[in-house]
Amino acid sequence: MAAAVMVIAGWGGWMILASAWMAGFSETLGDLLSTSRVGHSMGQAHELPHWLAAMHKRFQSPHRVLVLLAVVSVALVNFVPLRQLLPVASACTLVWYAATNFAALKLEKKQRFAWPVVSWLGIAACVAIFFSLPLWSIAACAGILGLLTGVRWLLLRTHFKRA
């Protein structure tokens, strides 16, 4: 940023800061829209607890999932240093992308809009980038996914015991 201030003058730093804010905003908006759709689908498939999957009457969106995501995101950004948070977030995102590519492989031929080799290349790219991340971020991602899997297992187990 200091180089930008030297080259462009005093407003160069503000230009970089504004660009970073816009990039962050567009990324957040994209994540919010996709998370809303995933939350909606998971709610319909009964993959979420009923109270969490509740749909907003007017907007037909899983508003409690979105509020929970916002609270967790704000807490992480405010209490965890970004240099530690970003590699873990990258690892989790790569797992999500690999799962999406794997799900595309399971589609029937008439439902696909790309050849299966595209999904295989996507999975290979995700795995390659995943293992280029720091080992501690991979371990943190595995821990987070393990914790969430355990919570899901526990919720399913207690739900089936009541039924």
MDTraj code that builds the backbone (N, CA, C; nanometers):
import mdtraj as md
import numpy as np

residues = "MET ALA ALA ALA VAL MET VAL ILE ALA GLY TRP GLY GLY TRP MET ILE LEU ALA SER ALA TRP MET ALA GLY PHE SER GLU THR LEU GLY ASP LEU LEU SER THR SER ARG VAL GLY HIS SER MET GLY GLN ALA HIS GLU LEU PRO HIS TRP LEU ALA ALA MET HIS LYS ARG PHE GLN SER PRO HIS ARG VAL LEU VAL LEU LEU ALA VAL VAL SER VAL ALA LEU VAL ASN PHE VAL PRO LEU ARG GLN LEU LEU PRO VAL ALA SER ALA CYS THR LEU VAL TRP TYR ALA ALA THR ASN PHE ALA ALA LEU LYS LEU GLU LYS LYS GLN ARG PHE ALA TRP PRO VAL VAL SER TRP LEU GLY ILE ALA ALA CYS VAL ALA ILE PHE PHE SER LEU PRO LEU TRP SER ILE ALA ALA CYS ALA GLY ILE LEU GLY LEU LEU THR GLY VAL ARG TRP LEU LEU LEU ARG THR HIS PHE LYS ARG ALA".split()
xyz = np.array([
    [0.0825, -0.1176, 0.0000],
    [0.0000, 0.0000, 0.0000],
    [0.0879, 0.1253, 0.0000],
    [0.2012, 0.1170, 0.0651],
    [0.2922, 0.2316, 0.0676],
    [0.3397, 0.2654, -0.0731],
    [0.3598, 0.1632, -0.1564],
    [0.4028, 0.1873, -0.2942],
    [0.2939, 0.2595, -0.3726],
    [0.1680, 0.2234, -0.3477],
    [0.0576, 0.2900, -0.4168],
    [0.0485, 0.4363, -0.3771],
    [0.0709, 0.4646, -0.2513],
    [0.0677, 0.6037, -0.2044],
    [0.1807, 0.6829, -0.2697],
    [0.2970, 0.6210, -0.2848],
    [0.4101, 0.6905, -0.3474],
    [0.3836, 0.7168, -0.4951],
    [0.3269, 0.6194, -0.5653],
    [0.3074, 0.6319, -0.7094],
    [0.1867, 0.7189, -0.7422],
    [0.0769, 0.6992, -0.6743],
    [-0.0482, 0.7672, -0.7094],
    [-0.0724, 0.8900, -0.6226],
    [0.0045, 0.9110, -0.5259],
    [-0.0089, 1.0231, -0.4309],
    [-0.0948, 0.9807, -0.3137],
    [-0.1461, 1.0762, -0.2398],
    [-0.2180, 1.0493, -0.1152],
    [-0.3438, 0.9673, -0.1309],
    [-0.4112, 0.9786, -0.2445],
    [-0.5372, 0.9068, -0.2601],
    [-0.5169, 0.7629, -0.3072],
    [-0.3944, 0.7207, -0.3356],
    [-0.3687, 0.5835, -0.3799],
    [-0.4034, 0.4807, -0.2740],
    [-0.3708, 0.5126, -0.1491],
    [-0.4044, 0.4210, -0.0394],
    [-0.5541, 0.4052, -0.0229],
    [-0.6259, 0.5168, -0.0371],
    [-0.7724, 0.5106, -0.0254],
    [-0.8337, 0.4303, -0.1398],
    [-0.7723, 0.4402, -0.2585],
    [-0.8222, 0.3639, -0.3730],
    [-0.8052, 0.2133, -0.3490],
    [-0.6919, 0.1739, -0.2953],
    [-0.6687, 0.0327, -0.2647],
    [-0.7630, -0.0142, -0.1549],
    [-0.7818, 0.0688, -0.0535],
    [-0.8730, 0.0337, 0.0550],
    [-1.0162, 0.0186, 0.0043],
    [-1.0603, 0.1104, -0.0825],
    [-1.1953, 0.1015, -0.1392],
    [-1.2091, -0.0247, -0.2246],
    [-1.1060, -0.0583, -0.3008],
    [-1.1092, -0.1806, -0.3823],
    [-1.1182, -0.3048, -0.2948],
    [-1.0437, -0.3056, -0.1859],
    [-1.0486, -0.4200, -0.0942],
    [-1.1865, -0.4326, -0.0308],
    [-1.2453, -0.3210, 0.0079],
    [-1.3804, -0.3244, 0.0654],
    [-1.4814, -0.3772, -0.0362],
    [-1.4718, -0.3326, -0.1615],
    [-1.5652, -0.3784, -0.2646],
    [-1.5469, -0.5279, -0.2923],
    [-1.4229, -0.5735, -0.2979],
    [-1.3977, -0.7160, -0.3194],
    [-1.4523, -0.7979, -0.2033],
    [-1.4300, -0.7511, -0.0821],
    [-1.4832, -0.8205, 0.0353],
    [-1.6348, -0.8223, 0.0364],
    [-1.6963, -0.7102, -0.0002],
    [-1.8426, -0.7023, -0.0041],
    [-1.9000, -0.7968, -0.1087],
    [-1.8401, -0.7990, -0.2287],
    [-1.8931, -0.8862, -0.3335],
    [-1.8764, -1.0335, -0.2966],
    [-1.7661, -1.0676, -0.2318],
    [-1.7451, -1.2060, -0.1866],
    [-1.8477, -1.2439, -0.0804],
    [-1.8710, -1.1531, 0.0133],
    [-1.9688, -1.1790, 0.1188],
    [-2.1083, -1.1945, 0.0607],
    [-2.1436, -1.1082, -0.0332],
    [-2.2754, -1.1155, -0.0956],
    [-2.2917, -1.2470, -0.1715],
    [-2.1886, -1.2875, -0.2441],
    [-2.1943, -1.4150, -0.3159],
    [-2.2093, -1.5327, -0.2217],
    [-2.1359, -1.5307, -0.1110],
    [-2.1480, -1.6377, -0.0121],
    [-2.2858, -1.6387, 0.0519],
    [-2.3401, -1.5211, 0.0797],
    [-2.4718, -1.5124, 0.1417],
    [-2.5789, -1.5702, 0.0499],
    [-2.5707, -1.5381, -0.0791],
    [-2.6706, -1.5889, -0.1731],
    [-2.6609, -1.7405, -0.1882],
    [-2.5393, -1.7922, -0.2006],
    [-2.5257, -1.9375, -0.2160],
    [-2.5606, -2.0100, -0.0868],
    [-2.5251, -1.9529, 0.0268],
    [-2.5573, -2.0155, 0.1548],
    [-2.7073, -2.0182, 0.1777],
    [-2.7752, -1.9147, 0.1341],
    [-2.9205, -1.9111, 0.1460],
    [-2.9828, -2.0264, 0.0680],
    [-2.9327, -2.0486, -0.0516],
    [-2.9868, -2.1569, -0.1354],
    [-2.9537, -2.2937, -0.0756],
    [-2.8314, -2.3107, -0.0271],
    [-2.7924, -2.4376, 0.0352],
    [-2.8746, -2.4615, 0.1613],
    [-2.8932, -2.3571, 0.2429],
    [-2.9759, -2.3696, 0.3632],
    [-3.1192, -2.4053, 0.3300],
    [-3.1710, -2.3473, 0.2222],
    [-3.3070, -2.3784, 0.1774],
    [-3.3177, -2.5256, 0.1386],
    [-3.2235, -2.5730, 0.0596],
    [-3.2251, -2.7133, 0.0153],
    [-3.2060, -2.8093, 0.1322],
    [-3.1144, -2.7761, 0.2232],
    [-3.0920, -2.8630, 0.3391],
    [-3.2142, -2.8655, 0.4298],
    [-3.2838, -2.7531, 0.4409],
    [-3.4062, -2.7493, 0.5206],
    [-3.5148, -2.8365, 0.4603],
    [-3.5301, -2.8308, 0.3276],
    [-3.6308, -2.9133, 0.2603],
    [-3.5982, -3.0619, 0.2709],
    [-3.4701, -3.0954, 0.2720],
    [-3.4283, -3.2359, 0.2815],
    [-3.4196, -3.2835, 0.4263],
    [-3.4593, -3.1984, 0.5210],
    [-3.4565, -3.2292, 0.6647],
    [-3.3149, -3.2610, 0.7131],
    [-3.2168, -3.1917, 0.6562],
    [-3.0776, -3.2059, 0.6987],
    [-3.0429, -3.1089, 0.8108],
    [-3.1320, -3.0163, 0.8400],
    [-3.1128, -2.9192, 0.9472],
    [-3.2208, -2.9397, 1.0522],
    [-3.1933, -2.9042, 1.1766],
    [-3.2999, -2.9083, 1.2770],
    [-3.4157, -2.8179, 1.2335],
    [-3.5366, -2.8568, 1.2695],
    [-3.6562, -2.7846, 1.2241],
    [-3.6513, -2.6361, 1.2604],
    [-3.6090, -2.6048, 1.3817],
    [-3.6058, -2.4650, 1.4253],
    [-3.5054, -2.3828, 1.3466],
    [-3.3997, -2.4470, 1.2965],
    [-3.2984, -2.3759, 1.2199],
    [-3.3390, -2.3626, 1.0732],
    [-3.4161, -2.4573, 1.0248],
    [-3.4560, -2.4584, 0.8844],
    [-3.5819, -2.3772, 0.8580],
    [-3.6370, -2.3117, 0.9589],
    [-3.7615, -2.2363, 0.9423],
    [-3.7469, -2.1315, 0.8321],
    [-3.8487, -2.1217, 0.7490],
    [-3.8475, -2.0283, 0.6370],
    [-3.9178, -1.8986, 0.6758],
    [-3.8615, -1.7876, 0.6319],
    [-3.9233, -1.6573, 0.6532],
    [-4.0506, -1.6519, 0.5690],
    [-4.1602, -1.6098, 0.6285],
    [-4.2888, -1.6128, 0.5586],
    [-4.2909, -1.5232, 0.4348],
    [-4.2328, -1.4059, 0.4449],
    [-4.2383, -1.3111, 0.3340],
    [-4.1330, -1.3393, 0.2270],
    [-4.0083, -1.3665, 0.2685],
    [-3.8981, -1.3785, 0.1733],
    [-3.8669, -1.5222, 0.1325],
    [-3.9283, -1.6199, 0.1986],
    [-3.9053, -1.7616, 0.1689],
    [-3.7561, -1.7964, 0.1697],
    [-3.6868, -1.7491, 0.2714],
    [-3.5452, -1.7813, 0.2882],
    [-3.5244, -1.8350, 0.4295],
    [-3.4241, -1.9198, 0.4468],
    [-3.3974, -1.9748, 0.5807],
    [-3.3290, -1.8693, 0.6682],
    [-3.4076, -1.7783, 0.7212],
    [-3.3534, -1.6613, 0.7894],
    [-3.2725, -1.6957, 0.9138],
    [-3.3066, -1.8010, 0.9839],
    [-3.2299, -1.8360, 1.1043],
    [-3.0913, -1.8889, 1.0683],
    [-3.0822, -1.9633, 0.9595],
    [-2.9511, -2.0104, 0.9122],
    [-2.8642, -1.8903, 0.8758],
    [-2.9243, -1.7938, 0.8072],
    [-2.8482, -1.6765, 0.7652],
    [-2.8039, -1.5919, 0.8844],
    [-2.8909, -1.5781, 0.9840],
    [-2.8530, -1.5029, 1.1040],
    [-2.7407, -1.5759, 1.1777],
    [-2.7522, -1.7081, 1.1907],
    [-2.6468, -1.7855, 1.2565],
    [-2.5141, -1.7709, 1.1822],
    [-2.5190, -1.7799, 1.0501],
    [-2.3979, -1.7632, 0.9696],
    [-2.3384, -1.6242, 0.9898],
    [-2.4220, -1.5225, 0.9922],
    [-2.3732, -1.3856, 1.0116],
    [-2.3089, -1.3689, 1.1486],
    [-2.3718, -1.4235, 1.2522],
    [-2.3175, -1.4112, 1.3880],
    [-2.1824, -1.4824, 1.3981],
    [-2.1746, -1.6038, 1.3443],
    [-2.0484, -1.6788, 1.3485],
    [-1.9406, -1.6059, 1.2681],
    [-1.9762, -1.5553, 1.1504],
    [-1.8789, -1.4845, 1.0665],
    [-1.8263, -1.3593, 1.1346],
    [-1.9160, -1.2799, 1.1916],
    [-1.8738, -1.1567, 1.2595],
    [-1.7860, -1.1898, 1.3801],
    [-1.8227, -1.2937, 1.4538],
    [-1.7422, -1.3331, 1.5700],
    [-1.6026, -1.3779, 1.5267],
    [-1.5950, -1.4588, 1.4214],
    [-1.4641, -1.5053, 1.3746],
    [-1.3772, -1.3898, 1.3267],
    [-1.4360, -1.3001, 1.2488],
    [-1.3585, -1.1879, 1.1957],
    [-1.3098, -1.0961, 1.3073],
    [-1.3894, -1.0816, 1.4122],
    [-1.3518, -0.9910, 1.5206],
    [-1.2577, -1.0531, 1.6237],
    [-1.2599, -1.1848, 1.6387],
    [-1.1818, -1.2466, 1.7461],
    [-1.0665, -1.3349, 1.6984],
    [-1.0592, -1.3653, 1.5706],
    [-0.9512, -1.4492, 1.5176],
    [-0.8716, -1.3654, 1.4171],
    [-0.7406, -1.3625, 1.4283],
    [-0.6600, -1.2863, 1.3320],
    [-0.6829, -1.3366, 1.1893],
    [-0.6988, -1.2439, 1.0962],
    [-0.7300, -1.2808, 0.9579],
    [-0.6220, -1.3674, 0.8944],
    [-0.4972, -1.3463, 0.9296],
    [-0.3894, -1.4280, 0.8720],
    [-0.4013, -1.5746, 0.9132],
    [-0.4686, -1.6022, 1.0221],
    [-0.4933, -1.7401, 1.0637],
    [-0.6272, -1.7898, 1.0113],
    [-0.7228, -1.7006, 0.9987],
    [-0.8574, -1.7387, 0.9571],
    [-0.8657, -1.7707, 0.8077],
    [-0.7969, -1.6931, 0.7255],
    [-0.8098, -1.7087, 0.5808],
    [-0.7636, -1.8445, 0.5278],
    [-0.6495, -1.8998, 0.5713],
    [-0.6137, -2.0334, 0.5213],
    [-0.7142, -2.1418, 0.5620],
    [-0.7708, -2.1302, 0.6808],
    [-0.8711, -2.2281, 0.7245],
    [-0.9978, -2.2118, 0.6414],
    [-1.0383, -2.0877, 0.6170],
    [-1.1555, -2.0631, 0.5329],
    [-1.1316, -2.1146, 0.3913],
    [-1.0104, -2.0975, 0.3408],
    [-0.9768, -2.1491, 0.2078],
    [-0.9868, -2.3009, 0.2043],
    [-0.9372, -2.3667, 0.3070],
    [-0.9439, -2.5130, 0.3126],
    [-1.0892, -2.5599, 0.3150],
    [-1.1716, -2.4957, 0.3953],
    [-1.3133, -2.5339, 0.4031],
    [-1.3843, -2.5081, 0.2703],
    [-1.3508, -2.3973, 0.2041],
    [-1.4102, -2.3666, 0.0739],
    [-1.3697, -2.4710, -0.0297],
    [-1.2458, -2.5139, -0.0270],
    [-1.2008, -2.6163, -0.1218],
    [-1.2725, -2.7489, -0.0988],
    [-1.2990, -2.7827, 0.0266],
    [-1.3761, -2.9045, 0.0554],
    [-1.5164, -2.8904, -0.0031],
    [-1.5761, -2.7729, 0.0126],
    [-1.7099, -2.7480, -0.0418],
    [-1.7086, -2.7621, -0.1943],
    [-1.6090, -2.7021, -0.2609],
    [-1.6002, -2.7110, -0.4064],
    [-1.5789, -2.8552, -0.4524],
    [-1.4956, -2.9298, -0.3813],
    [-1.4738, -3.0701, -0.4178],
    [-1.6027, -3.1499, -0.4012],
    [-1.6775, -3.1234, -0.2945],
    [-1.8050, -3.1926, -0.2736],
    [-1.9045, -3.1574, -0.3837],
    [-1.9034, -3.0328, -0.4279],
    [-1.9922, -2.9909, -0.5365],
    [-1.9555, -3.0626, -0.6658],
    [-1.8265, -3.0726, -0.6951],
    [-1.7830, -3.1456, -0.8143],
    [-1.8195, -3.2931, -0.8047],
    [-1.8062, -3.3499, -0.6858],
    [-1.8431, -3.4902, -0.6669],
    [-1.9935, -3.5093, -0.6867],
    [-2.0727, -3.4157, -0.6362],
    [-2.2178, -3.4242, -0.6542],
    [-2.2544, -3.4144, -0.8022],
    [-2.1802, -3.3343, -0.8783],
    [-2.2058, -3.3234, -1.0220],
    [-2.1785, -3.4554, -1.0930],
    [-2.0831, -3.5332, -1.0428],
    [-2.0552, -3.6645, -1.1021],
    [-2.1708, -3.7616, -1.0823],
    [-2.2477, -3.7424, -0.9762],
    [-2.3566, -3.8344, -0.9452],
    [-2.4841, -3.8039, -1.0246],
    [-2.4850, -3.6921, -1.0983],
    [-2.6017, -3.6579, -1.1787],
    [-2.6149, -3.7544, -1.2962],
    [-2.7375, -3.7736, -1.3401],
    [-2.7595, -3.8550, -1.4596],
    [-2.7112, -3.7783, -1.5822],
    [-2.6859, -3.8512, -1.6898],
    [-2.6279, -3.7909, -1.8099],
    [-2.7139, -3.6765, -1.8638],
    [-2.8446, -3.6910, -1.8605],
    [-2.9324, -3.5872, -1.9159],
    [-2.9400, -3.4631, -1.8259],
    [-2.8981, -3.4752, -1.7007],
    [-2.9001, -3.3614, -1.6085],
    [-2.7713, -3.2796, -1.6135],
    [-2.6658, -3.3341, -1.6694],
    [-2.5359, -3.2662, -1.6714],
    [-2.5308, -3.1620, -1.7819],
    [-2.4564, -3.0554, -1.7570],
    [-2.4299, -2.9585, -1.8636],
    [-2.2810, -2.9530, -1.8974],
    [-2.2017, -3.0422, -1.8374],
    [-2.0587, -3.0524, -1.8685],
    [-2.0187, -3.1995, -1.8625],
    [-1.9116, -3.2335, -1.9311],
    [-1.8616, -3.3700, -1.9287],
    [-1.8112, -3.4047, -1.7893],
    [-1.8163, -3.5316, -1.7524],
    [-1.7652, -3.5724, -1.6210],
    [-1.6180, -3.5386, -1.5996],
    [-1.5402, -3.5318, -1.7068],
    [-1.3978, -3.5001, -1.6925],
    [-1.3790, -3.3612, -1.6305],
    [-1.4744, -3.2710, -1.6532],
    [-1.4654, -3.1370, -1.5939],
    [-1.4736, -3.1470, -1.4418],
    [-1.5649, -3.2303, -1.3929],
    [-1.5764, -3.2491, -1.2477],
    [-1.4525, -3.3165, -1.1907],
    [-1.3989, -3.4150, -1.2631],
    [-1.2775, -3.4816, -1.2151],
    [-1.1603, -3.3842, -1.2091],
    [-1.1491, -3.2979, -1.3101],
    [-1.0434, -3.1964, -1.3083],
    [-1.0649, -3.0979, -1.1933],
    [-1.1907, -3.0639, -1.1666],
    [-1.2216, -2.9760, -1.0539],
    [-1.1822, -3.0381, -0.9214],
    [-1.2121, -3.1666, -0.9052],
    [-1.1742, -3.2366, -0.7816],
    [-1.0222, -3.2420, -0.7686],
    [-0.9541, -3.2732, -0.8788],
    [-0.8071, -3.2795, -0.8752],
    [-0.7477, -3.1434, -0.8397],
    [-0.8029, -3.0369, -0.8968],
    [-0.7530, -2.9023, -0.8656],
    [-0.7776, -2.8677, -0.7189],
    [-0.8955, -2.9021, -0.6682],
    [-0.9258, -2.8748, -0.5271],
    [-0.8297, -2.9494, -0.4348],
    [-0.8034, -3.0746, -0.4663],
    [-0.7117, -3.1545, -0.3833],
    [-0.5705, -3.0965, -0.3892],
    [-0.5258, -3.0581, -0.5089],
    [-0.3907, -3.0023, -0.5229],
    [-0.3768, -2.8716, -0.4446],
    [-0.4748, -2.7841, -0.4575],
    [-0.4675, -2.6563, -0.3853],
    [-0.4816, -2.6794, -0.2354],
    [-0.5688, -2.7736, -0.1977],
    [-0.5904, -2.8042, -0.0562],
    [-0.4595, -2.8437, 0.0110],
    [-0.3841, -2.9321, -0.0533],
    [-0.2599, -2.9796, 0.0076],
    [-0.1429, -2.8827, -0.0101],
    [-0.1664, -2.7723, -0.0813],
    [-0.0635, -2.6676, -0.0864],
    [-0.0793, -2.5685, 0.0292],
    [-0.1899, -2.5790, 0.1024],
    [-0.2138, -2.4916, 0.2175],
    [-0.1279, -2.5361, 0.3356],
    [-0.1079, -2.4476, 0.4322],
    [-0.0313, -2.4872, 0.5515],
    [-0.0966, -2.6056, 0.6227],
    [-0.0134, -2.6926, 0.6765],
    [-0.0630, -2.8136, 0.7426],
    [-0.1580, -2.7813, 0.8576],
    [-0.1303, -2.6747, 0.9323],
    [-0.2164, -2.6393, 1.0454],
    [-0.3561, -2.5999, 0.9983],
    [-0.3676, -2.5380, 0.8785],
    [-0.5006, -2.5006, 0.8292],
    [-0.5779, -2.6235, 0.7822],
    [-0.5069, -2.7218, 0.7281],
    [-0.5713, -2.8475, 0.6891],
    [-0.6208, -2.9199, 0.8137],
    [-0.5383, -2.9213, 0.9181],
    [-0.5788, -2.9852, 1.0440],
    [-0.6979, -2.9127, 1.1061],
    [-0.6975, -2.7803, 1.1014],
    [-0.8101, -2.7038, 1.1559],
    [-0.9375, -2.7317, 1.0774],
    [-0.9260, -2.7395, 0.9456],
    [-1.0418, -2.7715, 0.8615],
    [-1.0949, -2.9106, 0.8944],
    [-1.0047, -3.0066, 0.9087],
    [-1.0467, -3.1427, 0.9451],
    [-1.1147, -3.1434, 1.0814],
    [-1.0611, -3.0665, 1.1754],
    [-1.1229, -3.0573, 1.3080],
    [-1.2618, -2.9966, 1.3028],
    [-1.2771, -2.8900, 1.2255],
    [-1.4083, -2.8252, 1.2120],
    [-1.5080, -2.9209, 1.1486],
    [-1.4674, -2.9862, 1.0399],
    [-1.5579, -3.0805, 0.9733],
    [-1.5905, -3.1991, 1.0630],
    [-1.4919, -3.2464, 1.1393],
    [-1.5172, -3.3546, 1.2348],
    [-1.6152, -3.3131, 1.3426],
    [-1.5978, -3.1923, 1.3950],
    [-1.6896, -3.1406, 1.4970],
    [-1.8316, -3.1285, 1.4425],
    [-1.8449, -3.0718, 1.3231],
    [-1.9781, -3.0566, 1.2641],
    [-2.0418, -3.1915, 1.2315],
    [-1.9609, -3.2874, 1.1879],
    [-2.0127, -3.4220, 1.1626],
    [-2.0600, -3.4862, 1.2922],
    [-1.9847, -3.4670, 1.3997],
    [-2.0255, -3.5194, 1.5303],
    [-2.1548, -3.4564, 1.5801],
    [-2.1685, -3.3260, 1.5615],
    [-2.2922, -3.2577, 1.6016],
    [-2.4098, -3.3103, 1.5206],
    [-2.3899, -3.3285, 1.3896],
    [-2.4974, -3.3818, 1.3046],
    [-2.5354, -3.5226, 1.3485],
    [-2.4353, -3.6055, 1.3757],
    [-2.4613, -3.7420, 1.4204],
    [-2.5404, -3.7404, 1.5505],
    [-2.4998, -3.6547, 1.6427],
    [-2.5684, -3.6448, 1.7711],
    [-2.7128, -3.5984, 1.7538],
    [-2.7333, -3.4989, 1.6683],
    [-2.8695, -3.4505, 1.6441],
    [-2.9565, -3.5583, 1.5798],
    [-2.9003, -3.6303, 1.4835],
    [-2.9772, -3.7376, 1.4198],
    [-3.0075, -3.8494, 1.5186],
    [-2.9116, -3.8812, 1.6029],
    [-2.9308, -3.9887, 1.7005],
    [-3.0388, -3.9516, 1.8015],
    [-3.0348, -3.8297, 1.8529],
    [-3.1368, -3.7888, 1.9502],
    [-3.2721, -3.7722, 1.8830],
    [-3.2740, -3.7316, 1.7571],
    [-3.4002, -3.7163, 1.6848],
    [-3.4663, -3.8521, 1.6634],
    [-3.3880, -3.9521, 1.6243],
    [-3.4455, -4.0839, 1.5998],
    [-3.4864, -4.1539, 1.7287],
    [-3.4203, -4.1232, 1.8396],
    [-3.4601, -4.1825, 1.9673],
    [-3.5978, -4.1340, 2.0093],
    [-3.6286, -4.0076, 1.9796],
    [-3.7584, -3.9523, 2.0172],
    [-3.8701, -4.0062, 1.9297],
    [-3.8390, -4.0389, 1.8053],
    [-3.9426, -4.0807, 1.7109],
    [-3.9933, -4.2205, 1.7379],
])
top = md.Topology()
chain = top.add_chain()
for i, resn in enumerate(residues, 1):
    res = top.add_residue(resn, chain, resSeq=i)
    for name in ("N", "CA", "C"):
        top.add_atom(name, md.element.get_by_symbol(name[0]), res)
traj = md.Trajectory(xyz[None], top)
